[in-house]
Amino acid sequence: MRRRRITSMAARGTAVAAVLMLGALASGCKPGERAADNGAGLSNATAAKDGKRPASDYLSQPLVSEIYTADPSAHVWNGTLYIYPSHDIDGPTPEDDLGGHFEMRDYHVLSMTEPNGKVTVHPVALDVKQVPWAEKQMWAPDAAYKNGTYYLYFPAKDKAGAFRIGVATSKSPVGPFKADPEPIKGSFSIDPAVFTDDDGKSYMYFGGIWGGQLQRNVTGSYDPNGSKTDLKADDKPALTAKVARLDDGMKQFAEKPRDVMILDEKGKPLLGGDHDRRFFEASFMHKYKGKYYFSYSTGDTHFLNYAIGDNPYGPFTYKGHFLLPVEGWTTHHSIIEWKGRWWLFYADSQLSGQTRLRNVKMTELFYNPDGTIKLINPFVK
């Protein structure tokens, strides 16, 4: 039976407590020790009596409060940090398991020149009205740079209700961006993440189950009547992210997308019923000391996980959680090196208390000597 998502703060606390010992061991800590030198204690915060936590309970504070932002993809160009988030709005659609209440319709780029410094919210970089093929739901984007051009990659639903991935370009990292008239040929699902390797080749990772529609694209074309959740086969290999190398123009796939294989410690694919470890959405790739780190969200169990491989295609061996559940239904992240330190960007619902209205955050990320990532608790009490 599929476990129900954890929506209440009390239920979330129970789930976190149940995995603290597992998470501590995965992070290289003993149960009860701090997860990292940033002070992220392993004991989960207790909700305030009125149901709202004080700001001091949170490991990190929102980067901006002028607008609601989520799904932050961070990049450093010419020493400046640029964050490409989705822009949450308070729309009329009731909350549902397929994300209909996430009604985002445009993007704003955030920038900062120093950690903990002033964050600038730039004007609209791209609006759904400026995308000929798209109808609604401009979800989590990403960006890339090549030969003087900045590329914004974004998912949106087309007129048939199918998610596709589009691309828009600009000569400025903050836009405005001009969208191509058609989505990337052969693209589907959500959460594009573009990684450029040391040799200059770029790869797009993408996909998500449930509202992300991976399970409705298994035949090669979108099936509007397909499964609502996943393959409904808990004892079979789980649906997983896709990866495809981009062509030199950065606007099309150079090859057919292939599965991102995530293996357990015995070299077997993670199974559909393994909700604490299997892929749900929010792909991201970064490189550390020559190894490739594929990270992602488990969705309905609210963890951020990672797996390590030897090349951009994988396979990747599962290593553990690196962020415990945040306040809110789930999170979507990025990991980058900036000014000699490693940083995690994520989001929660601290400001609004509503799943659909989130706020982007950042915190320092640490590695163990063996290359594993130290577990982070988003709460400090």
Backbone hydrogen bonds, N-H to C=O, Kabsch-Sander energy under -0.5 kcal/mol:
donor,donor_aa,acceptor,acceptor_aa,energy
7,T,5,R,-0.8
12,R,8,S,-2.3
13,G,9,M,-2.1
14,T,10,A,-1.9
15,A,11,A,-2.1
16,V,12,R,-2.5
17,A,13,G,-2.5
18,A,14,T,-1.7
19,V,15,A,-0.8
19,V,16,V,-1.2
20,L,16,V,-0.8
20,L,17,A,-0.7
23,G,19,V,-3.3
24,A,20,L,-2.8
25,L,21,M,-2.2
26,A,22,L,-2.3
27,S,23,G,-1.7
28,G,24,A,-0.5
28,G,25,L,-1.0
29,C,24,A,-2.5
33,E,30,K,-2.6
35,A,40,A,-2.1
39,G,36,A,-1.5
41,G,39,G,-1.5
51,G,48,A,-2.2
57,D,54,P,-2.1
58,Y,55,A,-1.6
59,L,378,P,-2.7
63,L,360,V,-2.8
68,Y,88,D,-0.6
69,T,358,R,-1.4
70,A,86,S,-1.7
73,S,84,Y,-1.5
74,A,72,P,-0.6
75,H,82,Y,-2.7
77,W,75,H,-0.5
77,W,80,T,-2.2
80,T,77,W,-1.8
81,L,112,M,-2.5
82,Y,75,H,-3.3
83,I,110,L,-3.0
84,Y,73,S,-2.9
86,S,70,A,-2.6
87,H,106,D,-0.6
88,D,68,Y,-1.1
88,D,86,S,-0.6
91,G,89,I,-1.3
99,G,96,D,-1.4
102,F,99,G,-1.8
103,E,101,H,-1.3
107,Y,126,L,-1.9
109,V,123,P,-0.6
110,L,83,I,-2.5
111,S,120,T,-1.7
112,M,81,L,-2.0
117,G,114,E,-2.1
120,T,111,S,-2.9
120,T,118,K,-0.5
122,H,109,V,-2.6
122,H,120,T,-0.7
125,A,107,Y,-3.5
126,L,107,Y,-0.9
128,V,105,R,-2.8
130,Q,127,D,-2.3
131,V,128,V,-1.6
134,A,131,V,-1.1
135,E,157,K,-3.4
136,K,157,K,-1.1
138,M,104,M,-2.8
139,W,137,Q,-1.4
139,W,155,P,-1.0
142,D,153,Y,-2.2
144,A,151,Y,-2.0
146,K,149,T,-2.5
149,T,146,K,-1.7
150,Y,170,S,-3.1
151,Y,144,A,-3.3
152,L,168,A,-3.1
153,Y,142,D,-3.1
153,Y,151,Y,-0.5
154,F,166,G,-1.9
156,A,164,R,-2.0
157,K,136,K,-2.5
158,D,162,A,-2.7
159,K,133,W,-0.6
161,G,158,D,-2.1
164,R,156,A,-2.4
166,G,154,F,-3.6
166,G,164,R,-0.5
168,A,152,L,-2.2
169,T,178,K,-2.2
170,S,150,Y,-1.8
175,G,172,S,-1.3
177,F,125,A,-3.1
178,K,169,T,-2.6
179,A,177,F,-0.6
180,D,167,V,-2.6
184,I,165,I,-3.0
187,S,184,I,-2.1
189,S,163,F,-1.0
193,A,205,Y,-2.3
195,F,193,A,-0.5
195,F,203,Y,-2.7
197,D,195,F,-0.6
197,D,201,K,-2.8
200,G,197,D,-2.0
203,Y,195,F,-2.7
204,M,244,A,-3.1
205,Y,193,A,-2.9
205,Y,203,Y,-0.5
206,F,242,K,-2.1
207,G,190,I,-3.8
209,I,280,F,-2.5
210,W,229,T,-2.7
211,G,97,D,-0.6
212,G,209,I,-2.3
213,Q,210,W,-1.9
214,L,208,G,-2.5
216,R,213,Q,-1.5
217,N,214,L,-1.8
220,G,217,N,-1.3
223,D,216,R,-2.7
226,G,223,D,-2.0
236,K,233,A,-1.8
238,A,270,L,-2.6
242,K,206,F,-2.8
243,V,258,R,-2.2
244,A,204,M,-1.9
246,L,202,S,-2.9
247,D,252,Q,-2.7
250,M,247,D,-1.9
254,A,245,R,-3.5
255,E,245,R,-0.6
258,R,243,V,-2.6
260,V,241,A,-2.6
261,M,259,D,-0.9
261,M,313,Y,-0.5
263,L,261,M,-0.5
263,L,316,F,-3.1
264,D,268,K,-3.2
267,G,264,D,-2.0
270,L,262,I,-2.3
272,G,233,A,-0.6
272,G,236,K,-2.8
273,G,234,D,-2.2
274,D,271,L,-1.7
275,H,273,G,-1.7
277,R,274,D,-1.6
278,R,274,D,-3.1
280,F,297,S,-1.8
281,E,297,S,-1.5
284,F,295,S,-1.7
286,H,293,Y,-1.8
288,Y,291,K,-2.2
291,K,288,Y,-1.8
292,Y,309,G,-2.4
293,Y,286,H,-3.2
293,Y,291,K,-0.5
294,F,292,Y,-0.7
294,F,307,A,-2.6
295,S,284,F,-3.0
295,S,293,Y,-0.6
296,Y,305,N,-2.1
297,S,281,E,-2.9
298,T,303,F,-2.3
300,D,298,T,-0.8
301,T,298,T,-0.6
302,H,299,G,-1.5
304,L,323,L,-1.8
305,N,296,Y,-2.7
305,N,303,F,-0.5
306,Y,320,G,-1.9
307,A,294,F,-2.4
308,I,317,T,-2.2
309,G,292,Y,-2.6
314,G,311,N,-1.0
316,F,261,M,-2.9
317,T,308,I,-2.9
318,Y,263,L,-3.1
318,Y,316,F,-0.6
319,K,306,Y,-2.5
320,G,306,Y,-1.3
322,F,304,L,-2.9
323,L,304,L,-1.3
324,L,376,I,-2.4
328,G,326,V,-0.5
334,S,345,F,-1.4
336,I,343,W,-1.8
338,W,341,R,-3.0
341,R,338,W,-1.2
343,W,336,I,-2.9
344,L,363,T,-3.3
345,F,334,S,-2.6
346,Y,361,K,-1.9
348,D,359,N,-1.7
349,S,327,E,-1.8
353,G,349,S,-2.8
354,Q,357,L,-0.5
357,L,354,Q,-1.3
358,R,356,R,-0.6
359,N,348,D,-2.7
361,K,346,Y,-3.0
363,T,344,L,-2.3
365,L,342,W,-2.6
368,N,372,T,-3.4
371,G,368,N,-2.3
374,K,366,F,-2.7
376,I,322,F,-1.6
380,V,57,D,-2.7
381,K,57,D,-0.6
